[in-house]
């Protein structure tokens, strides 16, 4: 199955803060569509950009993007044959026209974008490990998190709130898979 591998995640994060995030991802599995990662895919991302934070690189070994609830995490592949789904790749945010249109810096490594189009990125030049949120309408940094793990935790908890308020629904592909099992 091409979805995220919880056994691998538990090996990578056997305890602590991230282990709690993994438990929540598993509890709300039907609401996201995260893809399984690999060392090869992680290496491909490392080649594209130097100075990526270590916590993000570790995550890539287990997760190659997909839908993190209502946030799109970029991936290394445009299409997954087994799922018959298309995905946004890292290359999408390296198009000169798009960079100019939403006023991105060439020093930014975009790894995700929100349902309302704001982008999440690392500033490669600063090399500070922080995740920044770029407001595409206001053309300014809207928020930041000290680490990728902080950002991930915030995204998970925000999604759980949306689920509780019945504003976020199960992923259709996950419903199809659970019906076929």
N, C-alpha and C positions, 0 to 999 in steps of 0.2 A: 504494500500500500504506500502510495507516495506522500501521505500525510505525515506530519511531524511524529517522530518516534519518542514516546514518553519514556521508554526504558533507557534510551540514550541520554535524554535530558536528565533523568535521575542519576545516571552515572556521572555526567558532567557537573551536576549541581546536587551532590548528595545531602547537603544540609544548608541551613541558613536562609537568607533573604530570597535568593533566587529559587530555592527549593519550594518556598511558599508560593511564589509566582507560578511555578510549574504545576503545583497542586490546583491552583485556581484555573489555569489553562485547561487542565484535564477535566475539572468539574464543569466547565463551560465549553467543552470541546465542540459541541454541536453549533456553537455560535461563531466559530472562526474556521479558517481554511488555511492553516499554516503548512507549508511544504517541508518535507524532510530535507535536511542538508547533508553535506558530505565534505570530506577534507578537500576533494578536488574543486568543489564549488567555492569553498572558503578560500582556497589558493587563487582561484580566478579573480575573486574580489580583491585580495591582497595585491595582485599584480596591477590592478586598475588604479589603486590609490595607496600611497604610502601613509604611514602615521595614523592608521585607523586605531581606535581604542581597543585594547586587549579584550575587554568584556564583550564588545561587539563581535570581534573575531572568534571568540569562543562560542558565542551564540550561533554564528554562521555554520559551525560544524554540525549543529543539530537542526537548524532552520534556514531554508533557502527562500525566505520571503513568503508571499501569499497574503491572505486577508487576516489581519489581526483585528477581529471584530469589525469595526467600521473604518479602520486605518489600513491602507494598502502598503505593505512592505515590498520593496523592490526585490527582484530575483535575478538569477543568472540565465534563466531560460524564458523564452516568450510563450511557449506552449508546453503543456504537460499532456502527453499522449494518453496515458492511463486514465486521467481525469477528463480529458478532452476539454480543457480550459485554457484560456489565454491569460497571460500575466504581464505586468509592466516590468521592464528590466532596468537595470542601472543606467544603461545607455540612453534611455528615454530622456533623462535629465542632463544629457551631455550634448544636446542639439543646440547649436548656436542661436537659432531663432527663439527657442523656448527660454534659454538663458537670458537673452535680451528682453523678451516679453515680460518675464516675471522678475527681472532684475536680480538674478542669482550671480554670485561671485564664482569665478572659475576655481577658487580655493575651497569650495564647499563640496562635500561628498554627500549627496542626497541619498537617503536609504529608505525613506517612506514619505507618504503624503496622506493628509487627512481627507475625510469625506468632503470637506468644504474647500479643498485644494491647497491649504497651507502645506508647506514642505518641512520635513524634519531632516537635519543634516549635521555633519561634523565639520568643523572648520579645520581643514588639513594644515593650514599655515600656523594657526594657533597651537595645534597639537595639545589641547587641554583636556581631551576626553569628554567634553560636554556635548550634549545634544541640544541643538537650537531649533526653534520653530520660526520659520519665515512666513509672515503674513503677506500673501501674494497681492492682496488689494491695497494694503497700507504701505507695502514695500519696506517693511522693517522687521526686526527681530521682535517677536511677540512674547516668547517665553524661552526658558532654557532649563535643562536638568543637568545636574553635576556628572551623571554617568548614564550610560545606555541602560543599565539595570534599573536606575531610578525612573527613566522614561518608560521602560517596559512595564514596570509596576504601576505607574500612573495610568497608562493606557488600559491595562487590565481592570483596574479598579473603576475607572471611568465607564468602561463597557459594562461592568457588572451593575452599575447604577442605571445605565440605559436599559439593560435587560429587566431589572426590577421595575422600572417605569414603563415597561412594555413598549419601548421605543427602538429596540434592537431585536431582530428575529433570527431564528436558526438559519444557517447557511443551507440553501437548497441542495447543494451537492452532498452535504452531510446527511440530510434527510434521506436522499436517494440511497446512499451507501448503507445507512442503518436499516432501511427497509429491505435491502437485498441481503443482509447478513442473516 
